[in-house]
């Protein structure tokens, strides 16, 4: 029974980690931006969904949370990232570190705003579906199963977009050879807008599901950003399949540790794995180099 419980819970947690990390790595792969406000945007989606659920119901709250993350991702791009990238006073070789610092400070500002408006207490979003499902004798909240299913539905939709549409193939080309893409007549500005829009949807879905599955508060901002960053580094910067593989490795390691050792130590084995992989294979599981 315990083994099956670990398999079920680990799968749901890993799917949630994977969805959050996919958006993070997609932004880096296409536009070269490591968005350190990632965790803050996720918590914003969860907090807005929690706040609206009392009046608009679970589905209304979820839509509100998704919309808030979508809008906040564009605010991040237009108010923080793009001004730094276009600034003539910042040397081109220092642009990345300025973007990194800018998104980090922006994330802290969002975190403080959430703490001020909604307190630092953890909030649990009203689940989209209630009840319990029995799987092999293990009682599992139906919302947990729905969380895993929705995460993989979003990842599957992203895969279809990239592989079956012209816009998706432009995103893929931008991650490999942006200069070549411009020679073919594509505008990088539009490609970047598209990837930030996709990112806003992915991080919004991840944030709402996180709030309904595990709960969220402003104190989780740093942990969520660090978790996504660790998964992306472990899987290989810019590699979506690598991020999914790393998410499941970390998700199951944390679940095993929580059940067999102590919940307070669940992050330790994942950190040890990250250090070992970075030492032995700096490019990560499926990194290009």
Helices and strands as residue ranges (DSSP letters): H 2-31, H 38-76, I 77-81, H 82-86, G 92-94, H 95-118, E 132-135, E 138-141, H 142-164, H 166-183, H 188-213, G 218-220, H 221-235, H 240-260, G 263-265, H 268-280
